[in-house]
Amino acid sequence: MKVFLGGTCNESTWRDRLISLLKIDYFNPVVEDWTEECMAEEIRQRESCDYVLYVLTPLMTGSY
């Protein structure tokens, strides 16, 4: 079982807190340098994960 951790980036720490509690595999799409390859991998992971979670916080500034 695997969960995709989508949602707010912008130095938000919600993923760090959640990852420490997870007992299943996860994909964290946040990377230092966003590239076309990163976007393609994010799409692959989002399509293959059993669960897709999006957390939106006040730090959210946009979407794609």
Backbone as JSON Lines, residues from 0, in Angstrom:
{"i":0,"aa":"M","n":[0.84,-1.16,0.0],"ca":[0.0,0.0,0.0],"c":[0.9,1.24,0.0]}
{"i":1,"aa":"K","n":[0.47,2.26,-0.77],"ca":[1.29,3.46,-0.9],"c":[0.39,4.69,-1.03]}
{"i":2,"aa":"V","n":[0.83,5.81,-0.42],"ca":[0.07,7.05,-0.47],"c":[0.91,8.15,-1.14]}
{"i":3,"aa":"F","n":[0.26,8.91,-2.0],"ca":[0.86,10.06,-2.66],"c":[0.59,11.28,-1.8]}
{"i":4,"aa":"L","n":[1.64,12.04,-1.47],"ca":[1.52,13.19,-0.57],"c":[1.54,14.5,-1.35]}
{"i":5,"aa":"G","n":[0.41,14.85,-1.94],"ca":[0.3,16.08,-2.71],"c":[-0.15,17.24,-1.84]}
{"i":6,"aa":"G","n":[-0.11,18.43,-2.4],"ca":[-0.62,19.59,-1.68],"c":[0.42,20.68,-1.48]}
{"i":7,"aa":"T","n":[0.21,21.47,-0.45],"ca":[1.03,22.65,-0.18],"c":[2.51,22.32,-0.06]}
{"i":8,"aa":"C","n":[3.32,23.12,-0.76],"ca":[4.79,23.04,-0.64],"c":[5.22,24.28,0.15]}
{"i":9,"aa":"N","n":[5.97,25.18,-0.49],"ca":[6.35,26.46,0.12],"c":[6.86,26.34,1.55]}
{"i":10,"aa":"E","n":[7.75,25.41,1.77],"ca":[8.37,25.19,3.08],"c":[7.38,24.79,4.17]}
{"i":11,"aa":"S","n":[6.23,24.3,3.76],"ca":[5.26,23.76,4.72],"c":[5.81,22.45,5.27]}
{"i":12,"aa":"T","n":[5.58,22.19,6.55],"ca":[6.16,21.0,7.19],"c":[5.15,19.89,7.45]}
{"i":13,"aa":"W","n":[3.95,20.0,6.88],"ca":[2.93,18.99,7.16],"c":[3.39,17.6,6.74]}
{"i":14,"aa":"R","n":[4.14,17.49,5.63],"ca":[4.59,16.17,5.17],"c":[5.53,15.52,6.19]}
{"i":15,"aa":"D","n":[6.44,16.3,6.74],"ca":[7.39,15.76,7.72],"c":[6.66,15.16,8.91]}
{"i":16,"aa":"R","n":[5.67,15.87,9.4],"ca":[4.9,15.38,10.55],"c":[4.14,14.11,10.2]}
{"i":17,"aa":"L","n":[3.52,14.09,9.02],"ca":[2.74,12.92,8.61],"c":[3.64,11.72,8.34]}
{"i":18,"aa":"I","n":[4.74,11.92,7.63],"ca":[5.65,10.82,7.29],"c":[6.11,10.08,8.55]}
{"i":19,"aa":"S","n":[6.36,10.82,9.62],"ca":[6.81,10.17,10.85],"c":[5.75,9.25,11.45]}
{"i":20,"aa":"L","n":[4.49,9.43,11.06],"ca":[3.39,8.61,11.58],"c":[2.98,7.47,10.65]}
{"i":21,"aa":"L","n":[3.37,7.55,9.39],"ca":[2.93,6.56,8.41],"c":[3.53,5.19,8.66]}
{"i":22,"aa":"K","n":[2.73,4.19,8.43],"ca":[3.19,2.81,8.53],"c":[3.07,2.12,7.17]}
{"i":23,"aa":"I","n":[2.92,2.92,6.11],"ca":[2.87,2.41,4.74],"c":[3.86,3.21,3.9]}
{"i":24,"aa":"D","n":[4.14,2.74,2.69],"ca":[5.02,3.46,1.77],"c":[4.35,4.76,1.35]}
{"i":25,"aa":"Y","n":[5.16,5.71,0.9],"ca":[4.63,7.0,0.47],"c":[5.51,7.56,-0.63]}
{"i":26,"aa":"F","n":[4.96,8.51,-1.39],"ca":[5.73,9.27,-2.36],"c":[5.58,10.73,-2.01]}
{"i":27,"aa":"N","n":[6.71,11.37,-1.76],"ca":[6.76,12.8,-1.46],"c":[7.25,13.51,-2.72]}
{"i":28,"aa":"P","n":[6.4,14.27,-3.41],"ca":[6.8,14.89,-4.66],"c":[7.67,16.14,-4.51]}
{"i":29,"aa":"V","n":[7.92,16.58,-3.3],"ca":[8.71,17.8,-3.09],"c":[10.18,17.51,-3.33]}
{"i":30,"aa":"V","n":[10.78,18.28,-4.25],"ca":[12.2,18.15,-4.57],"c":[12.83,19.54,-4.58]}
{"i":31,"aa":"E","n":[14.13,19.58,-4.44],"ca":[14.87,20.85,-4.42],"c":[14.77,21.58,-5.76]}
{"i":32,"aa":"D","n":[14.95,20.84,-6.86],"ca":[14.98,21.43,-8.2],"c":[13.92,20.76,-9.07]}
{"i":33,"aa":"W","n":[12.81,21.43,-9.32],"ca":[11.68,20.89,-10.08],"c":[12.02,20.88,-11.57]}
{"i":34,"aa":"T","n":[11.93,19.71,-12.19],"ca":[12.23,19.55,-13.61],"c":[11.08,18.85,-14.31]}
{"i":35,"aa":"E","n":[11.15,18.76,-15.62],"ca":[10.15,18.02,-16.4],"c":[10.12,16.55,-15.96]}
{"i":36,"aa":"E","n":[11.3,16.0,-15.66],"ca":[11.37,14.61,-15.21],"c":[10.67,14.43,-13.86]}
{"i":37,"aa":"C","n":[10.82,15.4,-12.98],"ca":[10.13,15.35,-11.68],"c":[8.63,15.38,-11.88]}
{"i":38,"aa":"M","n":[8.17,16.21,-12.8],"ca":[6.74,16.29,-13.07],"c":[6.22,14.96,-13.61]}
{"i":39,"aa":"A","n":[6.96,14.35,-14.53],"ca":[6.56,13.06,-15.09],"c":[6.52,11.98,-14.01]}
{"i":40,"aa":"E","n":[7.5,11.98,-13.12],"ca":[7.52,10.99,-12.03],"c":[6.36,11.23,-11.07]}
{"i":41,"aa":"E","n":[6.06,12.48,-10.8],"ca":[4.92,12.79,-9.93],"c":[3.62,12.23,-10.53]}
{"i":42,"aa":"I","n":[3.44,12.41,-11.81],"ca":[2.23,11.9,-12.47],"c":[2.19,10.38,-12.4]}
{"i":43,"aa":"R","n":[3.32,9.72,-12.66],"ca":[3.38,8.24,-12.58],"c":[3.03,7.77,-11.17]}
{"i":44,"aa":"Q","n":[3.61,8.4,-10.19],"ca":[3.36,8.01,-8.81],"c":[1.9,8.25,-8.41]}
{"i":45,"aa":"R","n":[1.38,9.4,-8.8],"ca":[-0.01,9.73,-8.46],"c":[-0.98,8.71,-9.06]}
{"i":46,"aa":"E","n":[-0.69,8.25,-10.27],"ca":[-1.55,7.27,-10.93],"c":[-1.4,5.87,-10.34]}
{"i":47,"aa":"S","n":[-0.26,5.56,-9.75],"ca":[-0.03,4.19,-9.26],"c":[-0.24,4.02,-7.75]}
{"i":48,"aa":"C","n":[-0.26,5.1,-7.0],"ca":[-0.46,4.98,-5.55],"c":[-1.88,4.53,-5.23]}
{"i":49,"aa":"D","n":[-2.01,3.81,-4.12],"ca":[-3.32,3.35,-3.67],"c":[-4.18,4.49,-3.14]}
{"i":50,"aa":"Y","n":[-3.53,5.47,-2.53],"ca":[-4.23,6.63,-1.97],"c":[-3.55,7.9,-2.47]}
{"i":51,"aa":"V","n":[-4.35,8.93,-2.72],"ca":[-3.83,10.23,-3.13],"c":[-4.34,11.25,-2.12]}
{"i":52,"aa":"L","n":[-3.42,11.87,-1.39],"ca":[-3.76,12.83,-0.35],"c":[-3.27,14.21,-0.77]}
{"i":53,"aa":"Y","n":[-4.15,15.19,-0.69],"ca":[-3.78,16.59,-0.93],"c":[-4.11,17.38,0.32]}
{"i":54,"aa":"V","n":[-3.1,17.99,0.92],"ca":[-3.29,18.85,2.09],"c":[-3.04,20.29,1.64]}
{"i":55,"aa":"L","n":[-4.04,21.14,1.84],"ca":[-3.93,22.55,1.49],"c":[-3.85,23.36,2.77]}
{"i":56,"aa":"T","n":[-2.8,24.16,2.88],"ca":[-2.61,24.99,4.07],"c":[-2.59,26.46,3.65]}
{"i":57,"aa":"P","n":[-2.57,27.39,4.59],"ca":[-2.5,28.82,4.25],"c":[-1.23,29.19,3.47]}
{"i":58,"aa":"L","n":[-0.21,28.33,3.45],"ca":[1.01,28.62,2.69],"c":[0.85,28.36,1.2]}
{"i":59,"aa":"M","n":[-0.25,27.75,0.78],"ca":[-0.49,27.43,-0.64],"c":[-0.56,28.72,-1.45]}
{"i":60,"aa":"T","n":[0.24,28.79,-2.54],"ca":[0.25,30.0,-3.36],"c":[-0.19,29.77,-4.8]}
{"i":61,"aa":"G","n":[-0.32,28.53,-5.22],"ca":[-0.72,28.27,-6.6],"c":[-0.83,26.79,-6.85]}
{"i":62,"aa":"S","n":[-1.16,26.45,-8.07],"ca":[-1.27,25.04,-8.44],"c":[-0.89,24.9,-9.91]}
{"i":63,"aa":"Y","n":[-0.74,23.64,-10.34],"ca":[-0.48,23.42,-11.76],"c":[-1.45,22.41,-12.28]}
